[in-house]
Amino acid sequence: MSAAAQETTAGGGGGDGKRQGPCRPGHLKLGYHIVVSNAVYVLLAPFAAALALRASRLTPSDLAAARAYLLANLQLAASLVSVATALATAYLARRPRAVYLLDFACYKPGPDHVVTRETFMRQSSKAGAFTDDNLAFQRKILERSGLGQGTYFPAAVLNSPPNPCMAEARREAEAVMFGAIDSLLAKTGVRARDIGVVVVNCSLFNPTPSLSAMVVNHYKLRRNVASYNLGGMGCSAGLISIDLAKQLLQVHRNSYALVVSMENITLNWYWGNDRSMLMSNCLFRMGGAAILLSNRAADKRRSKYQLMHTVRTHHGADDRAYRCVFQEEDKAGRVGVALSKDLMAVAGEALKTNITTLGPLVLPMSEQILFLTSLIGKKIFGLKMKPYIPDFKMAFEHFCIHAGGRAVLDTIEKNLELSDWHMEPSRMTLNRWGNTSSSSLWYELAYTEAKGRVRRGHRAWQIAFGSGFKCNSAVWRALKDIHPSKEAGSNPWIEEIHRFPVEVPKVESVVSSP
């Protein structure tokens, strides 16, 4: 039986068929986790019992004496109540506003944008820009990329001959942004004029007027809308946009924030022969997502998720990290994005820094104790012991790891000791959509929803890497069960989710044209 057949979707009644969920830790570690997690309750139990015993012995005369004492000291009691009220008011006023994710939508291009591996090689060959050696190099990368036969390119790259120009780039941007936003507004019922914050991120295409201005103009948003356009921030810019929107929603009361994450292929296809720049051609594909956030308390009931944490890590002060993803001209004067051989090492260091900050916010006390014990033994006592890697599977039910490439996913799977089940959304997103830059995290979360895996209280961890070099995280908590049958229109996986997961071979040959 195929892997796809082993799973049934909730749209067909169920959830995950044969594979019921992520693998669990061993019995010994699970027992330790339960004991430590409930230690507070065990310690407080004797005090609670003593308090209950004391309360059970109270007599009517005791209650009458307490009432008489309060009446005799009414001014003191009123002062205590006033102080308590003032402290509670100050706490509530300083507490960050909750940020809710009403819904999100991912753009699905039409069938005329499909690019198979064979189409990719045919277009590359027809371009006449690449040497035979570099055509063979691209073929080799493509065969090992993990990309399937259904990814998408904009029309300008698929045309014969290709016609990249500003007008075509605008058409691609409009199709992606407006397609995702239209689906999102239709699904949520929110009116465009009620949106108070707009954040758009696209690293390599930054026209004037800006992409955010294009959104304001197309949807005729109100004149006092707070709009922001983020450029040059790489594939992790989507989570930077979420963090920026979160901060803005702390000061804009009762407001909606629209976040749009995308990349633009049309003007950023590399036409040269520098192999470090050709990698991007093989991996990046057309796609985008629109996300609607709210700080309205009334929206909690109809929202999908609550944003719990955002953690941003920047290693730009290190020259090696700064230059590992770098846009520049090659020797022939053609502009491209060069990927350094240090990229995976730099990404690993950035991830380590990010999870060190995130860990104390999300990990159970049992994992924090093990990590601290390992750190003390190694750093203070000089013990030769392997550093303890916290088990993030105890903190999260779902993982959305930026589908930047097969090597990125393999490295994170190994470092975090994740199972195939946890990695499935990321690997299937890479296979089905390719690297859609900052929007890939949303295609991954959409996959998890389409599989019927998200239940109320579940936590999802989004991890993304970007030029600069950055590693960013966002943690979401599901506010309700997500039913795939209700996701039609905004979820690009719904009509084909029954085919996934699929087996992705290490090497998939490109069939040569006759």
C-alpha positions as CSV (number, residue, x, y, z in Angstrom):
1,M,0.0,0.0,0.0
2,S,1.3,3.5,-0.9
3,A,2.1,6.1,1.8
4,A,-0.7,8.3,0.5
5,A,-3.2,5.4,0.8
6,Q,-2.2,4.7,4.4
7,E,-3.5,8.1,5.4
8,T,-7.1,9.4,5.2
9,T,-7.9,13.1,5.6
10,A,-10.3,14.6,8.0
11,G,-12.2,15.8,4.9
12,G,-12.8,12.1,4.3
13,G,-13.8,11.5,7.9
14,G,-10.7,11.1,9.8
15,G,-7.3,12.5,10.5
16,D,-4.3,10.3,10.0
17,G,-5.3,6.8,9.3
18,K,-2.5,4.4,10.0
19,R,-0.1,6.9,11.5
20,Q,-2.0,8.3,14.4
21,G,0.6,11.0,15.4
22,P,4.1,11.9,16.3
23,C,6.3,9.3,18.0
24,R,6.6,9.6,21.8
25,P,9.5,9.5,24.1
26,G,10.5,6.3,25.9
27,H,8.6,5.1,29.0
28,L,11.4,6.0,31.4
29,K,11.8,9.6,30.1
30,L,8.1,10.0,29.9
31,G,7.7,9.0,33.5
32,Y,10.4,11.5,34.5
33,H,8.7,14.2,32.5
34,I,5.3,13.5,34.3
35,V,6.9,13.5,37.7
36,V,8.7,16.8,37.2
37,S,5.8,18.5,35.4
38,N,3.5,17.7,38.3
39,A,6.1,18.4,41.1
40,V,4.4,21.7,42.0
41,Y,1.1,20.0,42.6
42,V,2.7,17.3,44.7
43,L,4.5,19.8,46.9
44,L,1.4,22.0,47.3
45,A,-0.9,19.1,48.1
46,P,0.0,19.0,51.9
47,F,-0.6,22.7,52.2
48,A,-3.9,22.4,50.4
49,A,-5.0,19.5,52.6
50,A,-4.1,21.5,55.8
51,L,-6.0,24.5,54.5
52,A,-9.0,22.4,53.7
53,L,-8.8,20.7,57.1
54,R,-8.7,24.1,58.8
55,A,-11.6,25.4,56.8
56,S,-13.7,22.4,57.7
57,R,-13.3,23.2,61.4
58,L,-14.7,26.7,61.2
59,T,-17.8,27.3,63.2
60,P,-20.5,30.0,62.8
61,S,-19.0,31.9,65.7
62,D,-15.6,32.0,63.9
63,L,-17.3,33.5,60.8
64,A,-19.1,36.0,63.0
65,A,-15.9,37.0,64.7
66,A,-14.2,37.6,61.3
67,R,-17.1,39.7,60.2
68,A,-16.9,41.8,63.3
69,Y,-13.2,42.3,62.9
70,L,-13.7,43.6,59.3
71,L,-16.4,46.0,60.4
72,A,-14.1,47.3,63.2
73,N,-11.3,47.8,60.7
74,L,-13.3,48.9,57.7
75,Q,-10.8,51.6,56.7
76,L,-7.9,49.1,56.6
77,A,-10.0,46.6,54.6
78,A,-11.0,49.3,52.1
79,S,-7.3,50.4,51.7
80,L,-6.2,46.8,51.1
81,V,-9.0,46.3,48.4
82,S,-8.0,49.6,46.8
83,V,-4.3,48.6,46.6
84,A,-5.2,45.2,45.2
85,T,-7.4,46.8,42.6
86,A,-4.7,49.3,41.6
87,L,-2.1,46.6,41.2
88,A,-4.5,44.4,39.2
89,T,-5.3,47.4,36.9
90,A,-1.6,48.2,36.4
91,Y,-0.9,44.6,35.6
92,L,-3.7,44.4,33.0
93,A,-2.7,47.7,31.4
94,R,1.0,46.6,31.0
95,R,0.2,43.1,29.9
96,P,0.8,42.6,26.1
97,R,-2.3,42.4,24.0
98,A,-3.1,39.0,22.8
99,V,-2.6,38.5,19.0
100,Y,-4.9,36.1,17.2
101,L,-4.5,34.6,13.7
102,L,-8.0,34.6,12.2
103,D,-7.0,32.7,9.1
104,F,-4.4,32.6,6.3
105,A,-4.5,31.8,2.6
106,C,-1.8,30.4,0.2
107,Y,-1.7,31.3,-3.5
108,K,-2.1,28.4,-6.0
109,P,-1.1,29.4,-9.5
110,G,-3.0,28.0,-12.5
111,P,-2.0,25.0,-14.6
112,D,-0.4,27.2,-17.2
113,H,2.3,28.0,-14.7
114,V,3.4,24.4,-14.0
115,V,7.0,23.7,-14.5
116,T,8.2,20.0,-14.5
117,R,11.9,19.1,-14.2
118,E,11.9,18.5,-17.9
119,T,10.3,21.9,-18.6
120,F,12.9,23.6,-16.4
121,M,15.8,22.0,-18.3
122,R,14.2,22.7,-21.7
123,Q,13.7,26.4,-20.8
124,S,17.3,26.7,-19.4
125,S,18.7,25.1,-22.6
126,K,16.6,27.4,-24.9
127,A,17.8,30.5,-23.1
128,G,21.2,30.1,-24.6
129,A,22.8,31.7,-21.6
130,F,24.3,28.6,-19.9
131,T,27.3,26.5,-20.9
132,D,26.9,22.7,-21.4
133,D,28.8,22.1,-18.2
134,N,26.5,24.4,-16.2
135,L,23.4,22.9,-17.8
136,A,24.6,19.5,-16.6
137,F,25.3,21.1,-13.2
138,Q,21.7,22.4,-13.0
139,R,20.3,19.0,-14.0
140,K,22.3,17.3,-11.2
141,I,21.1,19.9,-8.6
142,L,17.5,19.5,-9.8
143,E,17.6,15.7,-9.7
144,R,18.7,15.8,-6.0
145,S,16.6,18.8,-5.0
146,G,13.5,17.0,-3.7
147,L,11.3,19.1,-6.0
148,G,8.4,17.3,-7.7
149,Q,6.7,17.8,-11.1
150,G,4.1,20.3,-10.1
151,T,6.0,23.4,-9.0
152,Y,5.2,26.8,-10.6
153,F,7.0,29.5,-12.6
154,P,5.7,32.9,-13.7
155,A,4.8,33.4,-17.4
156,A,7.8,35.6,-18.1
157,V,10.2,32.7,-17.4
158,L,8.1,30.0,-19.2
159,N,7.7,32.1,-22.4
160,S,9.9,31.2,-25.4
161,P,12.0,33.2,-25.4
162,P,11.7,34.4,-21.7
163,N,10.7,38.1,-21.4
164,P,11.6,39.3,-17.9
165,C,10.8,42.9,-17.5
166,M,9.3,45.3,-14.9
167,A,5.7,44.9,-16.3
168,E,5.9,41.1,-16.1
169,A,7.3,41.3,-12.5
170,R,4.4,43.5,-11.5
171,R,2.0,41.1,-13.0
172,E,3.5,38.2,-11.1
173,A,3.4,40.2,-7.8
174,E,-0.2,41.3,-8.3
175,A,-1.3,37.7,-9.2
176,V,0.3,36.3,-6.1
177,M,-0.6,39.0,-3.6
178,F,-4.2,39.7,-4.7
179,G,-4.9,36.0,-5.3
180,A,-4.0,35.2,-1.7
181,I,-5.6,38.3,-0.2
182,D,-8.9,37.8,-2.1
183,S,-9.1,34.2,-0.8
184,L,-8.4,35.4,2.8
185,L,-10.9,38.2,2.9
186,A,-13.6,35.9,1.4
187,K,-12.9,33.3,4.0
188,T,-12.8,35.6,7.0
189,G,-15.5,38.1,5.9
190,V,-13.4,41.0,7.0
191,R,-13.8,44.2,5.0
192,A,-10.7,45.7,3.4
193,R,-11.5,49.1,5.0
194,D,-11.3,47.6,8.5
195,I,-7.6,46.7,8.0
196,G,-5.4,49.0,10.0
197,V,-2.0,47.6,9.4
198,V,-0.4,46.2,6.3
199,V,3.0,44.5,6.2
200,V,4.4,43.1,2.9
201,N,7.7,41.3,2.5
202,C,9.5,40.4,-0.7
203,S,13.3,40.3,-0.7
204,L,14.4,40.8,-4.3
205,F,11.6,42.8,-6.0
206,N,11.1,46.3,-4.6
207,P,9.4,48.6,-7.1
208,T,8.2,52.1,-6.7
209,P,5.5,52.6,-5.5
210,S,6.1,49.8,-3.1
211,L,4.3,46.4,-2.9
212,S,2.5,47.5,0.2
213,A,1.3,50.6,-1.7
214,M,0.0,48.3,-4.5
215,V,-2.1,46.5,-1.9
216,V,-3.4,49.8,-0.5
217,N,-4.3,51.0,-3.9
218,H,-6.0,47.8,-5.1
219,Y,-8.2,47.4,-2.1
220,K,-8.7,51.1,-1.5
221,L,-7.6,50.9,2.1
222,R,-8.3,53.8,4.5
223,R,-6.0,56.8,4.5
224,N,-4.6,56.2,8.0
225,V,-3.6,52.6,7.4
226,A,-0.1,51.9,8.8
227,S,1.7,50.2,5.8
228,Y,5.2,48.7,5.8
229,N,7.3,47.2,3.0
230,L,10.2,44.9,4.0
231,G,12.9,44.1,1.4
232,G,16.2,42.3,1.2
233,M,15.5,40.3,4.4
234,G,15.6,36.8,2.9
235,C,13.4,33.8,3.4
236,S,12.9,34.5,7.2
237,A,11.2,37.9,6.4
238,G,7.8,36.3,6.8
239,L,8.3,35.8,10.5
240,I,9.9,39.3,10.8
241,S,6.6,40.6,9.3
242,I,4.6,38.6,11.9
243,D,6.8,40.1,14.7
244,L,6.4,43.6,13.3
245,A,2.6,43.2,13.0
246,K,2.5,41.9,16.6
247,Q,4.4,45.0,17.9
248,L,2.1,47.3,15.9
249,L,-1.0,45.6,17.3
250,Q,0.2,46.5,20.8
251,V,-0.5,50.1,20.0
252,H,-3.3,50.1,17.4
253,R,-6.4,49.2,19.4
254,N,-9.1,46.9,18.0
255,S,-7.4,46.5,14.7
256,Y,-6.6,44.0,12.0
257,A,-3.1,43.5,10.5
258,L,-2.7,42.0,7.1
259,V,0.7,40.3,6.4
260,V,1.7,39.3,2.9
261,S,4.8,37.1,2.3
262,M,6.1,36.3,-1.1
263,E,9.1,36.3,-3.5
264,N,9.3,37.4,-7.1
265,I,10.9,35.2,-9.7
266,T,10.5,37.2,-12.9
267,L,13.3,39.7,-12.5
268,N,15.5,37.4,-10.3
269,W,16.2,34.5,-12.6
270,Y,20.0,34.3,-13.0
271,W,21.2,34.2,-16.6
272,G,24.9,33.6,-15.9
273,N,27.3,30.7,-15.3
274,D,28.5,31.2,-11.7
275,R,27.5,27.9,-10.0
276,S,27.0,29.5,-6.6
277,M,24.3,31.6,-8.2
278,L,22.7,28.9,-10.3
279,M,21.5,27.1,-7.2
280,S,18.7,29.6,-6.7
281,N,17.3,28.9,-10.2
282,C,16.9,25.3,-9.3
283,L,15.2,25.7,-6.0
284,F,13.0,28.9,-6.0
285,R,9.5,28.8,-7.3
286,M,6.4,31.0,-7.5
287,G,4.1,31.3,-4.4
288,G,2.9,33.6,-1.6
289,A,0.6,33.8,1.4
290,A,-1.6,36.3,3.1
291,I,-2.2,36.2,6.9
292,L,-4.8,38.1,8.9
293,L,-4.0,39.0,12.5
294,S,-6.3,40.6,15.1
295,N,-6.0,42.0,18.6
296,R,-9.8,42.2,19.1
297,A,-10.9,40.1,22.1
298,A,-14.1,39.3,20.3
299,D,-12.2,37.6,17.5
300,K,-10.7,34.9,19.8
301,R,-13.7,32.7,19.3
302,R,-13.4,32.6,15.6
303,S,-9.6,32.6,15.2
304,K,-7.5,29.6,14.4
305,Y,-4.4,30.3,16.5
306,Q,-3.0,32.6,19.1
307,L,0.6,33.9,18.7
308,M,2.5,32.9,21.8
309,H,6.1,33.8,21.0
310,T,8.4,35.3,18.3
311,V,12.2,34.9,18.7
312,R,14.5,36.6,16.2
313,T,18.3,35.8,16.0
314,H,20.7,37.9,13.9
315,H,24.3,36.9,13.2
316,G,25.0,39.8,10.8
317,A,27.9,41.0,12.9
318,D,29.9,38.0,11.7
319,D,31.4,38.5,8.3
320,R,31.1,34.9,7.3
321,A,27.4,34.8,8.2
322,Y,26.8,38.2,6.6
323,R,28.2,37.1,3.2
324,C,26.9,33.5,3.0
325,V,23.8,34.6,1.0
326,F,24.9,37.6,-1.1
327,Q,23.4,39.4,-4.1
328,E,26.1,40.7,-6.4
329,E,27.3,40.7,-10.0
330,D,29.3,37.8,-11.4
331,K,32.4,38.2,-13.5
332,A,30.3,38.9,-16.6
333,G,28.3,41.6,-14.8
334,R,25.1,39.5,-14.4
335,V,23.3,39.9,-11.1
336,G,22.5,36.9,-9.0
337,V,22.3,35.6,-5.4
338,A,25.5,33.6,-4.4
339,L,25.1,30.9,-1.9
340,S,28.3,30.2,0.1
341,K,29.6,26.8,1.0
342,D,29.4,27.9,4.6
343,L,25.7,28.3,4.5
344,M,24.8,25.1,6.3
345,A,27.3,25.7,9.1
346,V,26.1,29.3,9.5
347,A,22.5,28.1,9.6
348,G,23.3,25.6,12.3
349,E,24.9,28.2,14.5
350,A,22.0,30.6,14.0
351,L,19.5,27.8,14.9
352,K,21.5,26.9,18.0
353,T,21.3,30.6,19.2
354,N,17.6,30.8,18.4
355,I,16.6,27.7,20.2
356,T,18.7,28.6,23.2
357,T,16.5,31.7,23.6
358,L,13.3,29.9,22.7
359,G,13.9,26.9,24.9
360,P,13.1,28.4,28.3
361,L,9.9,29.9,26.9
362,V,8.4,26.7,25.7
363,L,10.2,23.6,27.1
364,P,8.8,21.8,30.1
365,M,10.8,22.0,33.3
366,S,11.9,18.4,33.0
367,E,13.8,19.2,29.7
368,Q,15.2,22.5,31.1
369,I,16.7,20.6,34.1
370,L,18.4,18.0,31.9
371,F,19.8,20.7,29.6
372,L,21.1,22.7,32.6
373,T,22.6,19.6,34.2
374,S,24.4,18.9,31.0
375,L,25.7,22.4,30.6
376,I,26.9,22.6,34.2
377,G,28.7,19.2,33.9
378,K,30.4,20.3,30.7
379,K,31.2,23.9,31.4
380,I,31.9,24.0,35.2
381,F,33.1,20.5,36.0
382,G,34.8,19.8,32.7
383,L,33.1,16.5,32.2
384,K,33.6,14.9,28.7
385,M,29.9,14.4,27.9
386,K,27.8,15.0,24.8
387,P,25.7,18.2,25.1
388,Y,22.1,17.4,25.8
389,I,19.8,18.4,23.0
390,P,16.4,19.3,24.4
391,D,13.5,17.3,23.1
392,F,11.3,19.9,21.4
393,K,8.8,17.2,20.6
394,M,7.6,17.7,24.2
395,A,6.9,21.4,23.5
396,F,5.4,21.2,20.1
397,E,3.0,18.9,18.2
398,H,3.7,20.4,14.8
399,F,6.9,21.7,13.1
400,C,7.0,24.0,10.1
401,I,10.6,24.3,8.9
402,H,11.4,26.5,6.0
403,A,11.6,24.4,2.9
404,G,14.8,26.0,1.6
405,G,16.2,22.8,0.3
406,R,16.7,19.1,1.1
407,A,20.0,19.7,2.9
408,V,18.4,22.3,5.2
409,L,15.6,19.8,6.2
410,D,18.0,16.9,6.6
411,T,20.3,19.0,9.0
412,I,17.4,20.2,11.2
413,E,15.8,16.7,11.3
414,K,19.1,15.3,12.6
415,N,19.9,18.2,15.0
416,L,16.4,18.2,16.6
417,E,16.0,14.4,16.4
418,L,12.6,14.7,14.6
419,S,10.7,11.9,13.0
420,D,9.5,11.5,9.4
421,W,6.0,12.4,10.7
422,H,7.3,15.7,12.0
423,M,9.2,16.5,8.8
424,E,6.4,15.5,6.5
425,P,4.8,19.0,6.0
426,S,8.2,20.5,5.2
427,R,9.3,17.8,2.8
428,M,6.0,17.6,1.0
429,T,5.9,21.4,0.7
430,L,9.4,21.3,-0.9
431,N,8.3,18.6,-3.3
432,R,4.9,20.1,-4.3
433,W,5.7,23.8,-4.3
434,G,9.5,24.2,-4.2
435,N,11.2,26.9,-2.2
436,T,8.6,29.7,-2.1
437,S,10.8,31.8,0.2
438,S,9.1,33.3,3.2
439,S,5.7,31.9,2.3
440,S,6.8,28.2,2.6
441,L,6.0,28.1,6.3
442,W,2.3,28.8,5.5
443,Y,2.1,26.1,2.8
444,E,3.5,23.7,5.5
445,L,0.9,24.7,8.1
446,A,-1.8,24.4,5.5
447,Y,-0.6,20.9,4.8
448,T,-0.9,20.0,8.5
449,E,-4.4,21.5,8.5
450,A,-5.4,19.7,5.3
451,K,-4.4,16.4,6.9
452,G,-6.7,17.1,9.8
453,R,-3.9,17.0,12.4
454,V,-4.5,20.3,14.2
455,R,-6.5,20.0,17.5
456,R,-7.3,22.6,20.0
457,G,-4.4,23.3,22.3
458,H,-1.8,22.0,19.8
459,R,1.4,24.1,19.4
460,A,3.1,24.7,16.1
461,W,6.7,25.9,15.7
462,Q,7.6,27.8,12.6
463,I,11.4,28.1,11.9
464,A,12.9,30.1,9.0
465,F,16.4,31.2,7.9
466,G,17.3,34.2,5.9
467,S,20.1,36.3,4.5
468,G,22.0,38.5,6.8
469,F,22.2,35.9,8.5
470,K,19.0,35.3,10.5
471,C,17.1,32.5,12.1
472,N,13.6,33.4,13.3
473,S,10.9,31.5,15.2
474,A,7.2,31.9,15.8
475,V,5.1,29.7,18.2
476,W,1.3,29.4,17.7
477,R,-1.3,27.7,19.9
478,A,-4.4,26.3,18.2
479,L,-7.6,27.7,19.6
480,K,-9.9,25.1,18.0
481,D,-9.9,21.9,16.0
482,I,-9.2,22.6,12.3
483,H,-11.5,20.7,10.0
484,P,-10.2,20.3,6.4
485,S,-13.8,20.2,5.1
486,K,-14.1,23.9,6.0
487,E,-10.8,25.0,4.4
488,A,-11.8,24.9,0.7
489,G,-10.7,28.0,-1.2
490,S,-7.9,29.2,1.1
491,N,-6.0,25.9,1.5
492,P,-4.1,25.0,-1.7
493,W,-3.7,21.3,-0.6
494,I,-7.4,20.4,-0.1
495,E,-8.2,19.0,-3.6
496,E,-5.0,16.9,-3.8
497,I,-4.1,16.1,-0.1
498,H,-5.2,12.4,-0.6
499,R,-2.1,11.9,-2.8
500,F,0.3,12.9,0.0
501,P,2.7,12.0,1.5
502,V,4.6,10.7,-1.5
503,E,8.0,9.0,-1.5
504,V,10.8,11.4,-2.6
505,P,13.8,9.5,-3.9
506,K,17.3,10.8,-3.2
507,V,17.8,11.1,-7.0
508,E,15.0,11.7,-9.6
509,S,16.2,11.6,-13.1
510,V,15.3,14.3,-15.6
511,V,14.0,12.7,-18.8
512,S,15.9,14.1,-21.8
513,S,14.0,15.7,-24.6
514,P,13.9,13.7,-27.8
